[in-house]
Amino acid sequence: MCSKAGAHDIILQSKVFCVNILAADQQDVAVRFSGGSDIRGSERFVGHAWGRLETGAPVLEHALAVLDCELIESHRSTTHTIFIGRVVDGATRSQARPLLYFRGDYWNLGER
């Protein structure tokens, strides 16, 4: 295994993944999945609505955008694996604003 990330082996085995692009009102999801909280493993999914699109990978409902992907390639490096996927489905929440992370902090461009 190249990574300690919980999803690493699941993606390699299932050959599917979803990229969830978070909205400004989903900072708690970012903190939870980035390791910024004490919540680990499958407990990170509790308290939020999850669905599935074509591949069956978990899709965060109400995200700014989601890209449902089939794994087509993986490239290992010393400490990381790069997953390259083909987008087979997706969704957007057009009225939402993006969650931005810059210089170690979350930003709301409407307030800065």
C-alpha positions in Angstrom: 0.0 0.0 0.0 1.3 3.4 -1.0 -1.0 5.6 1.1 -2.5 5.7 4.6 -5.6 7.3 3.2 -8.7 5.2 4.1 -10.1 5.3 0.6 -6.9 4.3 -1.2 -7.4 0.5 -1.2 -11.1 0.8 -1.7 -10.6 2.9 -4.9 -8.0 0.4 -6.2 -10.3 -2.6 -5.6 -13.6 -1.0 -6.7 -12.2 0.9 -9.6 -14.6 3.8 -8.9 -14.5 7.1 -7.0 -16.2 10.4 -6.7 -14.8 13.9 -6.5 -17.0 16.0 -4.3 -16.4 19.8 -4.7 -17.6 21.4 -1.6 -19.9 24.4 -1.2 -19.1 27.2 1.2 -21.6 25.8 3.7 -19.8 22.5 3.9 -16.6 23.5 5.8 -17.4 20.9 8.4 -17.2 18.2 5.8 -13.7 19.5 4.7 -12.4 19.4 8.3 -13.9 16.0 8.9 -12.3 14.4 5.8 -9.0 16.2 6.0 -8.1 14.7 9.4 -8.8 18.0 11.2 -11.2 16.3 13.6 -11.1 13.2 15.8 -13.6 11.5 13.6 -12.1 8.6 11.6 -13.0 5.9 9.1 -16.7 5.4 8.1 -17.8 7.7 11.0 -16.8 10.6 8.8 -19.9 9.9 6.6 -22.4 10.1 9.5 -24.5 13.2 9.7 -24.5 14.1 6.0 -26.7 13.0 3.2 -24.9 10.6 0.7 -26.2 9.2 -2.5 -24.9 7.4 -5.5 -24.8 8.0 -9.2 -23.8 5.7 -12.1 -20.7 4.1 -10.6 -22.1 3.6 -7.1 -19.3 5.6 -5.4 -20.5 7.7 -2.4 -21.7 11.2 -3.6 -22.1 14.0 -1.1 -25.6 15.4 -1.6 -25.8 19.2 -1.8 -22.1 19.5 -2.8 -21.2 22.4 -5.2 -20.4 19.7 -7.8 -19.7 16.0 -7.9 -17.7 14.0 -10.5 -18.6 10.3 -10.6 -15.6 8.5 -12.0 -14.3 5.1 -13.2 -10.7 4.5 -12.4 -8.7 4.2 -15.6 -5.1 4.5 -14.4 -3.2 4.7 -11.1 0.4 5.9 -10.7 2.4 5.2 -7.6 5.0 7.4 -6.2 7.0 7.2 -3.0 4.2 8.3 -0.7 1.2 8.8 -2.9 -0.9 7.3 -5.6 -2.3 9.4 -8.4 -5.7 8.2 -9.6 -6.9 9.2 -13.1 -10.5 8.7 -13.8 -13.0 9.0 -16.6 -16.0 11.1 -15.5 -19.2 9.1 -16.2 -21.8 11.2 -14.3 -22.0 14.3 -12.3 -24.2 16.9 -10.7 -24.1 20.5 -9.6 -25.8 22.9 -7.1 -25.7 26.0 -9.3 -26.8 28.5 -6.6 -24.1 27.5 -4.1 -20.8 29.3 -3.6 -17.5 27.3 -3.5 -15.6 26.4 -0.4 -12.1 27.8 -0.8 -9.0 26.9 1.2 -6.0 29.2 0.9 -3.0 29.9 3.1 -4.1 27.6 5.8 -7.6 29.0 6.2 -11.1 28.7 4.7 -12.2 31.8 2.7 -15.5 33.3 1.7 -14.8 35.7 -1.1 -18.0 37.5 -0.5 -16.7 38.6 2.9 -13.0 39.4 2.1 
